[in-house]
């Protein structure tokens, strides 16, 4: 059995949305952002979906807000961690 290509972790979209909204893709290299995404996504729970429209329809606004706050907090922690490691390597 093979999983359908449509199945993905919804937090991936939220992380990418945050990166784009805050223009982190303009500040950091793709290599840095790839590492950042791995660190962030490993801090967050999984929320697998097939179609975003289904999630948008069934998810309460409070849950969506909580997920977005979790992403923000995880990105802030990961950025602090990664930037502190870069400073030590200099």
N, CA, C and O atoms as CSV, one atom per row, in Angstrom:
chain,resi,resn,atom,element,x,y,z
A,1,UNK,N,N,0.840,-1.189,0.000
A,1,UNK,CA,C,0.000,0.000,0.000
A,1,UNK,C,C,0.881,1.248,0.000
A,1,UNK,O,O,1.928,1.285,0.647
A,2,UNK,N,N,0.449,2.248,-0.721
A,2,UNK,CA,C,1.158,3.516,-0.781
A,2,UNK,C,C,0.190,4.623,-0.379
A,2,UNK,O,O,-0.973,4.623,-0.785
A,3,UNK,N,N,0.677,5.560,0.417
A,3,UNK,CA,C,-0.174,6.682,0.801
A,3,UNK,C,C,-0.401,7.598,-0.390
A,3,UNK,O,O,0.469,7.757,-1.246
A,4,UNK,N,N,-1.546,8.179,-0.429
A,4,UNK,CA,C,-1.904,9.117,-1.478
A,4,UNK,C,C,-1.041,10.378,-1.351
A,4,UNK,O,O,-0.744,10.815,-0.239
A,5,UNK,N,N,-0.644,10.954,-2.471
A,5,UNK,CA,C,0.164,12.180,-2.459
A,5,UNK,C,C,-0.581,13.371,-1.859
A,5,UNK,O,O,0.036,14.361,-1.468
A,6,UNK,N,N,-1.905,13.272,-1.789
A,6,UNK,CA,C,-2.703,14.362,-1.224
A,6,UNK,C,C,-2.596,14.441,0.296
A,6,UNK,O,O,-2.907,15.477,0.884
A,7,UNK,N,N,-2.165,13.377,0.928
A,7,UNK,CA,C,-2.079,13.346,2.386
A,7,UNK,C,C,-0.852,14.143,2.828
A,7,UNK,O,O,0.269,13.881,2.393
A,8,UNK,N,N,-1.090,15.117,3.700
A,8,UNK,CA,C,0.025,15.917,4.211
A,8,UNK,C,C,-0.301,16.458,5.605
A,8,UNK,O,O,-1.453,16.484,6.038
A,9,UNK,N,N,0.745,16.880,6.273
A,9,UNK,CA,C,0.618,17.445,7.608
A,9,UNK,C,C,0.212,18.909,7.467
A,9,UNK,O,O,0.936,19.694,6.856
A,10,UNK,N,N,-0.924,19.278,8.019
A,10,UNK,CA,C,-1.429,20.643,7.888
A,10,UNK,C,C,-0.466,21.663,8.496
A,10,UNK,O,O,-0.412,22.809,8.050
A,11,UNK,N,N,0.291,21.250,9.508
A,11,UNK,CA,C,1.251,22.173,10.107
A,11,UNK,C,C,2.315,22.614,9.103
A,11,UNK,O,O,2.875,23.702,9.245
A,12,UNK,N,N,2.602,21.797,8.099
A,12,UNK,CA,C,3.566,22.201,7.071
A,12,UNK,C,C,3.095,23.476,6.380
A,12,UNK,O,O,3.879,24.399,6.160
A,13,UNK,N,N,1.813,23.518,6.040
A,13,UNK,CA,C,1.262,24.713,5.396
A,13,UNK,C,C,1.333,25.915,6.333
A,13,UNK,O,O,1.703,27.010,5.910
A,14,UNK,N,N,0.983,25.717,7.592
A,14,UNK,CA,C,1.014,26.830,8.538
A,14,UNK,C,C,2.432,27.372,8.728
A,14,UNK,O,O,2.624,28.581,8.856
A,15,UNK,N,N,3.417,26.480,8.748
A,15,UNK,CA,C,4.808,26.908,8.889
A,15,UNK,C,C,5.234,27.711,7.657
A,15,UNK,O,O,5.829,28.780,7.791
A,16,UNK,N,N,4.938,27.211,6.478
A,16,UNK,CA,C,5.289,27.920,5.244
A,16,UNK,C,C,4.566,29.265,5.174
A,16,UNK,O,O,5.155,30.265,4.766
A,17,UNK,N,N,3.307,29.293,5.566
A,17,UNK,CA,C,2.558,30.561,5.582
A,17,UNK,C,C,3.225,31.574,6.504
A,17,UNK,O,O,3.346,32.748,6.152
A,18,UNK,N,N,3.658,31.131,7.678
A,18,UNK,CA,C,4.315,32.028,8.630
A,18,UNK,C,C,5.630,32.548,8.046
A,18,UNK,O,O,5.921,33.741,8.129
A,19,UNK,N,N,6.409,31.666,7.468
A,19,UNK,CA,C,7.692,32.050,6.872
A,19,UNK,C,C,7.479,33.094,5.782
A,19,UNK,O,O,8.207,34.085,5.714
A,20,UNK,N,N,6.492,32.874,4.940
A,20,UNK,CA,C,6.202,33.802,3.846
A,20,UNK,C,C,5.686,35.135,4.379
A,20,UNK,O,O,6.152,36.196,3.963
A,21,UNK,N,N,4.729,35.082,5.294
A,21,UNK,CA,C,4.140,36.293,5.856
A,21,UNK,C,C,5.180,37.185,6.528
A,21,UNK,O,O,5.132,38.409,6.413
A,22,UNK,N,N,6.120,36.554,7.232
A,22,UNK,CA,C,7.138,37.313,7.963
A,22,UNK,C,C,8.430,37.489,7.165
A,22,UNK,O,O,9.448,37.939,7.693
A,23,UNK,N,N,8.366,37.126,5.884
A,23,UNK,CA,C,9.477,37.309,4.945
A,23,UNK,C,C,10.798,36.689,5.421
A,23,UNK,O,O,11.880,37.209,5.149
A,24,UNK,N,N,10.678,35.570,6.134
A,24,UNK,CA,C,11.887,34.875,6.571
A,24,UNK,C,C,12.637,34.305,5.368
A,24,UNK,O,O,13.850,34.104,5.422
A,25,UNK,N,N,11.906,34.049,4.288
A,25,UNK,CA,C,12.547,33.543,3.067
A,25,UNK,C,C,13.428,34.599,2.414
A,25,UNK,O,O,14.263,34.263,1.575
A,26,UNK,N,N,13.262,35.862,2.776
A,26,UNK,CA,C,14.118,36.944,2.266
A,26,UNK,C,C,15.351,37.146,3.152
A,26,UNK,O,O,16.365,37.681,2.706
A,27,UNK,N,N,15.250,36.712,4.406
A,27,UNK,CA,C,16.340,36.908,5.374
A,27,UNK,C,C,17.305,35.737,5.444
A,27,UNK,O,O,18.481,35.914,5.761
A,28,UNK,N,N,16.809,34.532,5.147
A,28,UNK,CA,C,17.610,33.333,5.360
A,28,UNK,C,C,17.715,32.508,4.089
A,28,UNK,O,O,16.861,32.589,3.205
A,29,UNK,N,N,18.763,31.720,4.011
A,29,UNK,CA,C,18.983,30.844,2.857
A,29,UNK,C,C,17.994,29.684,2.876
A,29,UNK,O,O,17.374,29.396,3.900
A,30,UNK,N,N,17.858,29.031,1.739
A,30,UNK,CA,C,17.004,27.848,1.659
A,30,UNK,C,C,17.494,26.747,2.590
A,30,UNK,O,O,16.695,26.035,3.199
A,31,UNK,N,N,18.804,26.615,2.695
A,31,UNK,CA,C,19.396,25.609,3.588
A,31,UNK,C,C,18.988,25.877,5.044
A,31,UNK,O,O,18.579,24.964,5.762
A,32,UNK,N,N,19.103,27.118,5.457
A,32,UNK,CA,C,18.723,27.514,6.811
A,32,UNK,C,C,17.232,27.254,7.033
A,32,UNK,O,O,16.844,26.709,8.066
A,33,UNK,N,N,16.397,27.643,6.065
A,33,UNK,CA,C,14.950,27.468,6.204
A,33,UNK,C,C,14.544,25.999,6.234
A,33,UNK,O,O,13.602,25.625,6.933
A,34,UNK,N,N,15.249,25.173,5.483
A,34,UNK,CA,C,14.961,23.732,5.522
A,34,UNK,C,C,15.237,23.171,6.912
A,34,UNK,O,O,14.440,22.401,7.448
A,35,UNK,N,N,16.368,23.558,7.489
A,35,UNK,CA,C,16.689,23.129,8.851
A,35,UNK,C,C,15.666,23.678,9.845
A,35,UNK,O,O,15.219,22.972,10.748
A,36,UNK,N,N,15.310,24.930,9.664
A,36,UNK,CA,C,14.318,25.562,10.541
A,36,UNK,C,C,12.999,24.793,10.497
A,36,UNK,O,O,12.413,24.504,11.540
A,37,UNK,N,N,12.532,24.464,9.296
A,37,UNK,CA,C,11.268,23.736,9.157
A,37,UNK,C,C,11.330,22.383,9.855
A,37,UNK,O,O,10.367,21.974,10.504
A,38,UNK,N,N,12.442,21.696,9.727
A,38,UNK,CA,C,12.573,20.397,10.397
A,38,UNK,C,C,12.480,20.548,11.911
A,38,UNK,O,O,11.777,19.787,12.576
A,39,UNK,N,N,13.186,21.523,12.443
A,39,UNK,CA,C,13.172,21.744,13.894
A,39,UNK,C,C,11.764,22.118,14.352
A,39,UNK,O,O,11.270,21.584,15.345
A,40,UNK,N,N,11.131,23.020,13.641
A,40,UNK,CA,C,9.793,23.483,14.011
A,40,UNK,C,C,8.785,22.348,13.935
A,40,UNK,O,O,8.023,22.128,14.876
A,41,UNK,N,N,8.775,21.629,12.822
A,41,UNK,CA,C,7.780,20.567,12.654
A,41,UNK,C,C,7.977,19.426,13.648
A,41,UNK,O,O,7.016,18.744,14.004
A,42,UNK,N,N,9.199,19.216,14.095
A,42,UNK,CA,C,9.435,18.190,15.112
A,42,UNK,C,C,8.935,18.617,16.486
A,42,UNK,O,O,8.753,17.772,17.363
A,43,UNK,N,N,8.712,19.902,16.688
A,43,UNK,CA,C,8.174,20.401,17.954
A,43,UNK,C,C,6.642,20.343,17.984
A,43,UNK,O,O,6.035,20.375,19.055
A,44,UNK,N,N,6.032,20.260,16.812
A,44,UNK,CA,C,4.577,20.348,16.706
A,44,UNK,C,C,3.948,18.969,16.537
A,44,UNK,O,O,4.586,18.043,16.037
A,45,UNK,N,N,2.697,18.842,16.956
A,45,UNK,CA,C,2.008,17.571,16.708
A,45,UNK,C,C,1.676,17.449,15.222
A,45,UNK,O,O,1.718,18.438,14.490
A,46,UNK,N,N,1.356,16.274,14.792
A,46,UNK,CA,C,0.939,16.059,13.404
A,46,UNK,C,C,-0.561,16.275,13.278
A,46,UNK,O,O,-1.327,15.951,14.185
A,47,UNK,N,N,-0.960,16.817,12.160
A,47,UNK,CA,C,-2.382,17.003,11.857
A,47,UNK,C,C,-2.540,16.693,10.371
A,47,UNK,O,O,-2.519,17.586,9.524
A,48,UNK,N,N,-2.699,15.400,10.079
A,48,UNK,CA,C,-2.741,14.964,8.693
A,48,UNK,C,C,-4.118,15.170,8.086
A,48,UNK,O,O,-5.148,14.893,8.700
A,49,UNK,N,N,-4.094,15.667,6.859
A,49,UNK,CA,C,-5.330,15.925,6.122
A,49,UNK,C,C,-5.146,15.518,4.664
A,49,UNK,O,O,-4.026,15.306,4.200
A,50,UNK,N,N,-6.246,15.414,3.964
A,50,UNK,CA,C,-6.197,15.198,2.516
A,50,UNK,C,C,-6.540,16.480,1.786
A,50,UNK,O,O,-5.894,16.827,0.797
A,51,UNK,N,N,-7.554,17.188,2.268
A,51,UNK,CA,C,-8.026,18.388,1.579
A,51,UNK,C,C,-8.152,19.519,2.592
A,51,UNK,O,O,-8.835,19.377,3.606
A,52,UNK,N,N,-7.497,20.634,2.318
A,52,UNK,CA,C,-7.541,21.761,3.243
A,52,UNK,C,C,-8.951,22.304,3.422
A,52,UNK,O,O,-9.296,22.787,4.500
A,53,UNK,N,N,-9.758,22.229,2.390
A,53,UNK,CA,C,-11.119,22.730,2.485
A,53,UNK,C,C,-11.912,21.969,3.546
A,53,UNK,O,O,-12.742,22.557,4.239
A,54,UNK,N,N,-11.661,20.669,3.676
A,54,UNK,CA,C,-12.335,19.886,4.712
A,54,UNK,C,C,-11.961,20.384,6.098
A,54,UNK,O,O,-12.818,20.527,6.969
A,55,UNK,N,N,-10.686,20.643,6.291
A,55,UNK,CA,C,-10.216,21.112,7.597
A,55,UNK,C,C,-10.768,22.501,7.891
A,55,UNK,O,O,-11.205,22.773,9.009
A,56,UNK,N,N,-10.750,23.367,6.909
A,56,UNK,CA,C,-11.257,24.723,7.105
A,56,UNK,C,C,-12.740,24.715,7.470
A,56,UNK,O,O,-13.196,25.543,8.259
A,57,UNK,N,N,-13.481,23.783,6.897
A,57,UNK,CA,C,-14.917,23.711,7.153
A,57,UNK,C,C,-15.223,23.163,8.540
A,57,UNK,O,O,-16.150,23.630,9.201
A,58,UNK,N,N,-14.451,22.177,8.984
A,58,UNK,CA,C,-14.766,21.484,10.236
A,58,UNK,C,C,-13.996,21.996,11.455
A,58,UNK,O,O,-14.377,21.701,12.588
A,59,UNK,N,N,-12.932,22.750,11.244
A,59,UNK,CA,C,-12.118,23.191,12.374
A,59,UNK,C,C,-12.683,24.476,12.995
A,59,UNK,O,O,-12.925,25.454,12.287
A,60,UNK,N,N,-12.890,24.470,14.302
A,60,UNK,CA,C,-13.335,25.700,14.969
A,60,UNK,C,C,-12.243,26.777,14.883
A,60,UNK,O,O,-11.053,26.462,14.861
A,61,UNK,N,N,-12.649,28.019,14.838
A,61,UNK,CA,C,-11.709,29.142,14.729
A,61,UNK,C,C,-10.710,29.141,15.885
A,61,UNK,O,O,-9.542,29.479,15.694
A,62,UNK,N,N,-11.157,28.769,17.068
A,62,UNK,CA,C,-10.266,28.752,18.234
A,62,UNK,C,C,-9.146,27.731,18.057
A,62,UNK,O,O,-8.008,27.982,18.452
A,63,UNK,N,N,-9.465,26.581,17.464
A,63,UNK,CA,C,-8.441,25.563,17.236
A,63,UNK,C,C,-7.438,26.040,16.188
A,63,UNK,O,O,-6.234,25.831,16.340
A,64,UNK,N,N,-7.919,26.664,15.151
A,64,UNK,CA,C,-7.031,27.211,14.107
A,64,UNK,C,C,-6.105,28.263,14.713
A,64,UNK,O,O,-4.907,28.267,14.429
A,65,UNK,N,N,-6.644,29.148,15.540
A,65,UNK,CA,C,-5.841,30.174,16.193
A,65,UNK,C,C,-4.769,29.536,17.080
A,65,UNK,O,O,-3.618,29.972,17.080
A,66,UNK,N,N,-5.149,28.514,17.826
A,66,UNK,CA,C,-4.190,27.812,18.689
A,66,UNK,C,C,-3.071,27.183,17.860
A,66,UNK,O,O,-1.905,27.239,18.249
A,67,UNK,N,N,-3.417,26.589,16.732
A,67,UNK,CA,C,-2.407,25.999,15.858
A,67,UNK,C,C,-1.444,27.068,15.344
A,67,UNK,O,O,-0.233,26.853,15.311
A,68,UNK,N,N,-1.982,28.212,14.946
A,68,UNK,CA,C,-1.141,29.304,14.452
A,68,UNK,C,C,-0.222,29.827,15.557
A,68,UNK,O,O,0.934,30.158,15.292
A,69,UNK,N,N,-0.717,29.906,16.780
A,69,UNK,CA,C,0.114,30.353,17.903
A,69,UNK,C,C,1.210,29.327,18.205
A,69,UNK,O,O,2.340,29.700,18.523
A,70,UNK,N,N,0.882,28.049,18.107
A,70,UNK,CA,C,1.878,26.999,18.305
A,70,UNK,C,C,2.991,27.105,17.269
A,70,UNK,O,O,4.166,26.925,17.590
A,71,UNK,N,N,2.618,27.398,16.027
A,71,UNK,CA,C,3.614,27.568,14.961
A,71,UNK,C,C,4.506,28.760,15.274
A,71,UNK,O,O,5.729,28.662,15.184
A,72,UNK,N,N,3.905,29.875,15.638
A,72,UNK,CA,C,4.682,31.083,15.951
A,72,UNK,C,C,5.680,30.808,17.071
A,72,UNK,O,O,6.859,31.141,16.946
A,73,UNK,N,N,5.219,30.204,18.159
A,73,UNK,CA,C,6.095,29.926,19.302
A,73,UNK,C,C,7.214,28.962,18.911
A,73,UNK,O,O,8.358,29.139,19.330
A,74,UNK,N,N,6.895,27.959,18.123
A,74,UNK,CA,C,7.911,26.990,17.701
A,74,UNK,C,C,8.941,27.627,16.789
A,74,UNK,O,O,10.129,27.319,16.892
A,75,UNK,N,N,8.511,28.507,15.900
A,75,UNK,CA,C,9.452,29.191,15.007
A,75,UNK,C,C,10.356,30.127,15.798
A,75,UNK,O,O,11.561,30.176,15.549
A,76,UNK,N,N,9.805,30.856,16.729
A,76,UNK,CA,C,10.620,31.762,17.554
A,76,UNK,C,C,11.683,30.963,18.309
A,76,UNK,O,O,12.850,31.353,18.324
A,77,UNK,N,N,11.294,29.852,18.935
A,77,UNK,CA,C,12.259,29.015,19.665
A,77,UNK,C,C,13.318,28.447,18.727
A,77,UNK,O,O,14.504,28.443,19.056
A,78,UNK,N,N,12.897,27.972,17.570
A,78,UNK,CA,C,13.844,27.378,16.621
A,78,UNK,C,C,14.814,28.428,16.084
A,78,UNK,O,O,16.004,28.151,15.938
A,79,UNK,N,N,14.320,29.622,15.790
A,79,UNK,CA,C,15.201,30.694,15.320
A,79,UNK,C,C,16.234,31.060,16.382
A,79,UNK,O,O,17.411,31.243,16.071
A,80,UNK,N,N,15.798,31.165,17.620
A,80,UNK,CA,C,16.730,31.467,18.709
A,80,UNK,C,C,17.795,30.379,18.811
A,80,UNK,O,O,18.982,30.671,18.956
A,81,UNK,N,N,17.367,29.141,18.737
A,81,UNK,CA,C,18.297,28.015,18.809
A,81,UNK,C,C,19.291,28.054,17.657
A,81,UNK,O,O,20.497,27.942,17.877
A,82,UNK,N,N,18.806,28.210,16.450
A,82,UNK,CA,C,19.679,28.177,15.279
A,82,UNK,C,C,20.618,29.377,15.234
A,82,UNK,O,O,21.790,29.231,14.886
A,83,UNK,N,N,20.124,30.549,15.578
A,83,UNK,CA,C,20.969,31.734,15.562
A,83,UNK,C,C,22.034,31.657,16.655
A,83,UNK,O,O,23.154,32.124,16.452
A,84,UNK,N,N,21.705,31.082,17.799
A,84,UNK,CA,C,22.702,30.945,18.860
A,84,UNK,C,C,23.794,29.953,18.457
A,84,UNK,O,O,24.961,30.137,18.805
A,85,UNK,N,N,23.422,28.915,17.731
A,85,UNK,CA,C,24.408,27.950,17.239
A,85,UNK,C,C,25.323,28.586,16.192
A,85,UNK,O,O,26.524,28.320,16.171
A,86,UNK,N,N,24.758,29.420,15.333
A,86,UNK,CA,C,25.573,30.102,14.323
A,86,UNK,C,C,26.578,31.038,14.989
A,86,UNK,O,O,27.725,31.133,14.552
A,87,UNK,N,N,26.152,31.728,16.044
A,87,UNK,CA,C,27.051,32.648,16.757
A,87,UNK,C,C,28.209,31.884,17.394
A,87,UNK,O,O,29.341,32.367,17.404
A,88,UNK,N,N,27.931,30.697,17.924
A,88,UNK,CA,C,28.982,29.889,18.548
A,88,UNK,C,C,29.981,29.383,17.527
A,88,UNK,O,O,31.149,29.168,17.849
A,89,UNK,N,N,29.525,29.192,16.295
A,89,UNK,CA,C,30.402,28.634,15.260
A,89,UNK,C,C,31.307,29.695,14.652
A,89,UNK,O,O,32.287,29.357,13.988
A,90,UNK,N,N,31.002,30.963,14.861
A,90,UNK,CA,C,31.811,32.054,14.294
A,90,UNK,C,C,33.087,32.251,15.069
A,90,UNK,O,O,33.886,33.125,14.732
